Amino acid sequence: MDADVIIVGAGPTGLMLAGELRLAGVRPLVLERQPQPRDIPKANGLGGQILELLRYRGLLDRFEAACTGPSHPAPRFPFGGVHVDFSPLPDPPLRGLSLPQPRLERLLDERAGELGADIRRGQEIVGVSQDDATVTADVRGPDGPYRVTARYLVGCDGGRSRVRDRAGIPFPGTTYPEVNRLGQVTLPDSVTRLGNGDLDVPGLGRMRAGSFTWTDRGVFGFGWLTSEVLMVSTTEDEAREVDDDVPMTLAELQDSIRRVLGANFPLGEPRRLSRYQFQARQADRYRDGRILLAGDAAHLFPATGVGLNAGMLDTVNLAWKLAADIHGWAPVGLLDTYHDERHFAGARTLLHTQAQVALRRGHDPAAEALREVFLDLFADEQPLRRIGALIAGTDIRHPIPGPHEHALTGTFAPDLTLHTDQGATSVAELMHTARPILLDLADRPDLRETARDWQHRIDIHTAKTDHRPADALLIRPDAHIAWAATTDEPAGTAALTLREALSRWFGTPLKTTVPVIDRLS
């Protein structure tokens, strides 16, 4: 075979998957239709749970260094035509990086290349077939047609996925008539910036930064991206579908603003321009035999700021499960949990983004009242945190089977500070290699002894932490907790449920007489 896994598409989802597979010892082959990396910024930033995952992989500093603006918690976030203000919270539940998609893709491409991934551009997939053992892709490249085979193929080729179509996977949902245009522009001399960031615009008067202007022709909004660059946006209903891959011009954006506002809004030099149309769609299934879907090929959301987060998190969930199957130790049904867990997460994201459609598409007094009431709810901390977690995807708890389920199972592992004989470390540092971990926080030799038969697949660590949440945690490579021992849980009970969890997630144990390796203490 030419590779272990063929990845179709070298966007953020495909490149993230390639890196994760290499960490797991799998050979990916990435095939991208475009001959050169994209320079159209379909997304202007990255936010949500994926930032924590990047930190757990030791990559966040590298991504922050490439930001075009400050890296900090996001104090305001657009949600259904209003802005949710997180600035009253000392630790906002949502943060973001100002990282345009072309720059993000370059970082992920560099990372995958450093790890040894094979990335080929100018390669168009024209056919896909599979049998019980392999999947075959028919490819049209610069030198003519050819075929490649692998154990699995993952479609990361966007909302118009050819892989999904070839596999016959339904993609039900709705295409909304809204066409959204975004521009990052400088401010021309004819427009005056006031001290609080508002603008005095000839023919329009004073306009408040960070607000939306609603007319019967659409919505206009603007805010400051940096002290010199303005972000402007329009939303209009149009009868035709638009092609996101066709570059937008400054004239197109100006014409759209003129239609919405009924007046000219002067713009300076464009830094970035983009256009997109909202859809709400989710694939019926994320797996069809040896063909799988991730990112926009699996789901499209009718709101900004969530698609990259969801797609890249898909790959972190999928990679280690594919690797387990390819390396021959995956327990029965492990790969099917990719659909179970990430389809659930996608449906959750679809829920709040469709709610945003209902909030933003109304233009009558009742709709305005709804938005006003919605904002009033967030004067209180609890609903503000809850909506932040919903947007960020941090409220996802995977449904982990088992009769003795701990409250932490299925959740993202907290980044505990760990004290060892070798000094201080953290859960995030332990996850850099994407290896599963048994973390003993209560010096439980019974649990370490139970895990010794899996020590060729998992790392066993002993440490202390302040205010330990459990006696021990079994953490999957995607940083989600597969099992936890209740504080002071009886030895026999804890060892039994740990063995069940190890078998469920990491396969048949390998009997060994080698002493348990304690990697920290």
C-alpha angles and dihedrals in degrees: 000000000000095000142349093243130016112211115198110206133033099217121118092286096051094043093047089051091050091054094047092049091051090052087055093051097255126136110233125188113203116204117192125186096209114079093218135031112273121262096187108100103224087171128029100201150005126239147153132046094342089073090062090047090052088052090051088054092050092246105107096089089054092051094045090053089059095051119124091213140018119311108224143121110300105247094187129033129182111241121174097328096318133082119242107213115215095171094102089066118085090212109030114208092224130053136167147197123227093228118143113221097248090057091045090052092051091054093048091045090053092048094049090047092050089054091051104259117159108232119183123183130198090041116133121197109224100167142014129194135166143191134184094288110025147020123223128205123199107214134192110207136170090273096047137272124328141156133241128190133201142158092258140008124209121199109219092155102120139248093321091051114177089194091058091048093048090050091051094235111158117236104196124182146085136299109209121214092234116117113195123202123191130188136181105204142160120247116258121226092250092067120070122215112214125214096264094047096264119132133232104211123189109248093009103057124207116000123189118234116237094022134108127235112213121201133164087260099053145289130299125192140167140182139164117271092181133348089276106028124073124204111214127180141181133193121199135167112241129179096221130067115246129222108236090198093065107091116245120230130218089243090057091053092047091049090051092050090049091052093049099043099029089229140069120274107195116228130195128210115332117238097177134358129189142164133197143164123226122242132175108208139140128185114246089233134009093211134051108175106292094352119088136178132219138172120001090351086067101035143009121196128204096227139063129251100036110070098079092045093053096043097049091046088053089061096049089054093046104042101067092044092052089048092051090054094045092048089051103242103094112129117234112286097012095123091048089062087070089071093040095053103034096040087055091049091047091051089052091053091046089053097060095038091053088049086056089056090057091049098048104037098063116093104174127093091265091057091048089051090051091054091047093051090046091056092047089061090064095061084089123072100228098058090041091056092044095054090045091054090046092054093043094047092234092125092069114119114182113226101249113192121228140101094242100052116171119214090247097054113113094018130110109270113255116240098247121187105239127206118206139161087263094052137265125333136152143228089255092058092049090055096057092099095046092235121146114251139206103204113196108199099170104046093256108173089179090063094044089050091051091052096048093092089061098043092111087065104031135042117235117213132179120200144137127242136182113258095002112212093210140357090252141358130209104206123193122219090260088061094250120131113248096181140358134193115227113240109277092000111170113269097239095050095045093048092050095050091043091055090050091051093047091052093046095052106023105032135229114356121245110229111228141165093207112120116255112268111229102199099192113027 
